[in-house]
Structures are given as structure tokens and as C-alpha cells.
Amino acid sequence: MDTAVVGSQPADTASSASSAPRHPSRSKAEAAVRTLIEWAGDDPDREGLKGTPARVVRAYEEFFAGYHESPVALLATTFEETAAYDEMIVLRDIRLESHCEHHMVPILGKAHIGYLPSKRVVGISKLARLVEVFAKRMQIQEALTSQIADSIHEVLKPRGVGVVIEAAHQCMTTRGIRKPGVSMVTSRMLGSFRDDPDTRREFLAMISGSRSALDES
């Protein structure tokens, strides 16, 4: 499985916060939703839509909560008491929900993460949270794959990292070309996962028993 990454965003956007666009008020966000409702051809003041702008803004707070979390801080707590464990650690079938940055519609799938520790390991829940932090931003799958792998590589400094994501993009399945049942697979291999074919094969074999990302979408 070849790496399908064409570019990556910084692992932690905290340093660029000063150059980020000014955060609009909640009232401005709700007004924007009202405008979209009107543009679509409906009346934002009718009974069924009166509360919609506020509900959409609250939903966006959940969908894009990752902008307010630091992946570096998330991985900061590690453990060195591992009884000299130095074999591969794999967390597979991590549920992934993101939004396409081109159309702002859902990307649904699964992520699989593996790494070879070098003295330090991180709690497995932190790996799932790392996926969530980056997924809860406007994304393309290629960048998301790279961000997760690069963060683990830079913070934990393991001997190797592998990340595979398989997902369905509703910008393709529900609009445009309208091709349901299609999934996209991307991977990012670093260190021994890239350089050692045996390590790479072991990782891919360990995640191969996973069901398709679309099975539970």
C-alpha cells in the first residue's frame, strides 16, 4: 500500500494562532446560517426553522472542536515503565468523523495506527483522541493521515510509525458524481515502517482483519 500523501498541515496550529482569522461572534454565525436558509429558498422565521441557526452553530462547535486542542499537549504524557516491551503497538478500527474542506460535508471511516516504541509509550486512548483532534477540523484525507503520523513521530520519537485511513466521502457519494460504496485509502509510513519491508508487512497484516470502513458508516 503506497503512501498517498501529497502535503501536510502543521502538526500543531497553536503557533499560527496569531495569524488566524478573527473569530466572529455567535450572533454573526447564526445570521450566516439564516442567510443560507433564505438562499436555499426557505423561510428562517417559519416554526420549524426558527431554532435552526442556533442549533447549527452548536453543531459546528462539536464538528470543529479540534481547532481548539493541541495534539502535542495530548501526547505529552507518556510512560517508560514498559517491562522492556519493544514490539509493535497497533490500534485499529478507530472511528473517524471529519468534514471535507472543499464542500464541508462528512467524511466517515476508520483509522489504524501502529508504532514501534523507543522506551516511551502513550496511553491508547490518547491515540484515539489524536485522531479526533485532527478529524474535527476541515480536512482532506491525505493531510489528515500525514498529521496523525507526523505528530506521533515528532512527539513520541518511536522507531517507526504507520497510519492507514479508509473512509467514504459524502462529497462524492451524495453529490457531484454520486458514487456510493466507494472508499478512499491513504497511508503514511515513517521510520522502520517505511524503510523495513518486514515491519511494513507486519503492520498491514495486523490491520487487514479490519472490516471495511463503510460497514458501519
TORDRENTI-882072 format. One record per residue (C-alpha): residue in three letters; y, x, z. Coordinates in steps of 0.2 Angstrom, whole numbers, padded with zeros to 4 digits, always signed. Example, Ala and Ser with C-alpha at 12.3 -4.5 7.8 and 13.67 -1.06 7.14 Angstrom:
<rs>
ALA-0022+0062+0039
SER-0005+0068+0036
</rs>
This chain:
<rs>
MET+0000+0000+0000
ASP+0016+0009-0006
THR+0032+0008+0004
ALA+0043-0004-0003
VAL+0060+0000+0005
VAL+0075+0003-0006
GLY+0088+0005+0008
SER+0091+0003+0026
GLN+0104-0003+0038
PRO+0108+0007+0053
ALA+0096+0005+0067
ASP+0109+0001+0080
THR+0125-0008+0074
ALA+0134-0005+0090
SER+0144+0010+0084
SER+0151+0000+0070
ALA+0157-0014+0081
SER+0175-0009+0079
SER+0174-0011+0061
ALA+0166-0028+0061
PRO+0175-0043+0055
ARG+0184-0053+0068
HIS+0173-0066+0077
PRO+0180-0084+0073
SER+0182-0097+0086
ARG+0168-0111+0089
SER+0181-0124+0083
LYS+0183-0114+0066
ALA+0164-0113+0064
GLU+0162-0131+0067
ALA+0176-0135+0055
ALA+0167-0125+0041
VAL+0152-0135+0044
ARG+0162-0151+0042
THR+0169-0144+0025
LEU+0151-0140+0019
ILE+0146-0158+0023
GLU+0160-0165+0014
TRP+0157-0153-0001
ALA+0139-0159-0001
GLY+0145-0177-0004
ASP+0143-0185+0014
ASP+0155-0191+0027
PRO+0155-0179+0043
ASP+0163-0194+0053
ARG+0148-0206+0050
GLU+0137-0209+0065
GLY+0123-0198+0060
LEU+0133-0183+0056
LYS+0147-0183+0070
GLY+0137-0171+0081
THR+0130-0160+0067
PRO+0144-0147+0066
ALA+0142-0143+0084
ARG+0123-0143+0083
VAL+0123-0132+0068
VAL+0134-0119+0077
ARG+0122-0119+0092
ALA+0108-0116+0080
TYR+0116-0102+0072
GLU+0119-0094+0089
GLU+0100-0094+0090
PHE+0096-0089+0072
PHE+0108-0074+0073
ALA+0107-0068+0091
GLY+0101-0051+0085
TYR+0119-0046+0081
HIS+0122-0045+0100
GLU+0107-0035+0105
SER+0104-0016+0104
PRO+0087-0010+0098
VAL+0090+0007+0106
ALA+0093-0001+0123
LEU+0077-0012+0121
LEU+0066+0003+0118
ALA+0074+0014+0132
THR+0061+0010+0145
THR+0045+0020+0141
PHE+0030+0025+0151
GLU+0022+0043+0152
GLU+0008+0039+0163
THR-0005+0035+0149
ALA-0020+0045+0155
ALA-0018+0056+0140
TYR-0020+0042+0128
ASP-0016+0048+0111
GLU-0024+0036+0099
MET-0016+0023+0088
ILE-0007+0008+0096
VAL-0006-0007+0085
LEU+0002-0024+0087
ARG-0002-0036+0073
ASP+0002-0053+0068
ILE+0020-0053+0076
ARG+0028-0070+0071
LEU+0043-0067+0061
GLU+0058-0079+0058
SER+0073-0072+0048
HIS+0086-0078+0036
CYS+0089-0071+0018
GLU+0106-0064+0017
HIS+0108-0070-0001
HIS+0105-0088+0002
MET+0104-0090+0021
VAL+0088-0099+0021
PRO+0072-0095+0031
ILE+0060-0080+0029
LEU+0044-0084+0038
GLY+0030-0072+0041
LYS+0022-0059+0051
ALA+0025-0041+0056
HIS+0012-0027+0060
ILE+0017-0012+0069
GLY+0007+0004+0073
TYR+0012+0021+0080
LEU+0004+0037+0087
PRO+0012+0041+0104
SER+0018+0058+0109
LYS+0017+0057+0128
ARG+0028+0041+0129
VAL+0023+0023+0125
VAL+0033+0007+0126
GLY+0028-0010+0133
ILE+0020-0020+0119
SER+0032-0035+0122
LYS+0046-0023+0118
LEU+0039-0021+0100
ALA+0039-0039+0098
ARG+0056-0040+0104
LEU+0062-0026+0092
VAL+0055-0037+0078
GLU+0065-0052+0084
VAL+0081-0042+0086
PHE+0082-0036+0068
ALA+0075-0053+0061
LYS+0088-0063+0070
ARG+0101-0056+0058
MET+0105-0060+0039
GLN+0092-0049+0031
ILE+0082-0043+0016
GLN+0064-0039+0020
GLU+0065-0022+0013
ALA+0079-0017+0025
LEU+0070-0026+0040
THR+0054-0016+0038
SER+0064+0000+0037
GLN+0075-0004+0053
ILE+0060-0008+0064
ALA+0050+0008+0059
ASP+0066+0019+0060
SER+0070+0013+0077
ILE+0053+0017+0084
HIS+0053+0034+0076
GLU+0070+0038+0082
VAL+0069+0032+0100
LEU+0051+0035+0104
LYS+0048+0050+0093
PRO+0030+0047+0090
ARG+0019+0057+0079
GLY+0019+0043+0066
VAL+0024+0025+0064
GLY+0018+0012+0052
VAL+0026-0006+0049
VAL+0020-0019+0037
ILE+0028-0036+0035
GLU+0021-0050+0024
ALA+0032-0065+0023
ALA+0037-0081+0012
HIS+0055-0083+0007
GLN+0061-0100+0005
CYS+0075-0095-0006
MET+0061-0093-0019
THR+0049-0107-0013
THR+0061-0121-0011
ARG+0075-0117-0023
GLY+0078-0107-0039
ILE+0061-0103-0047
ARG+0052-0114-0034
LYS+0035-0105-0032
PRO+0027-0110-0016
GLY+0012-0100-0010
VAL+0020-0083-0014
SER+0021-0070-0001
MET+0030-0053-0001
VAL+0023-0037+0007
THR+0033-0022+0012
SER+0028-0007+0022
ARG+0037+0008+0030
MET+0026+0024+0034
LEU+0034+0039+0044
GLY+0026+0055+0051
SER+0007+0056+0051
PHE+0006+0038+0044
ARG+0015+0045+0028
ASP+0008+0062+0027
ASP-0010+0059+0033
PRO-0021+0048+0021
ASP-0034+0045+0035
THR-0021+0039+0048
ARG-0013+0028+0035
ARG-0030+0020+0030
GLU-0035+0018+0049
PHE-0019+0008+0052
LEU-0021-0003+0036
ALA-0039-0006+0041
MET-0034-0012+0058
ILE-0022-0024+0052
SER-0032-0030+0037
GLY-0041-0043+0048
SER-0025-0052+0050
ARG-0024-0069+0041
SER-0010-0072+0028
ALA+0007-0074+0034
LEU+0008-0091+0026
ASP-0007-0098+0035
GLU+0004-0103+0050
SER+0021-0105+0041
</rs>
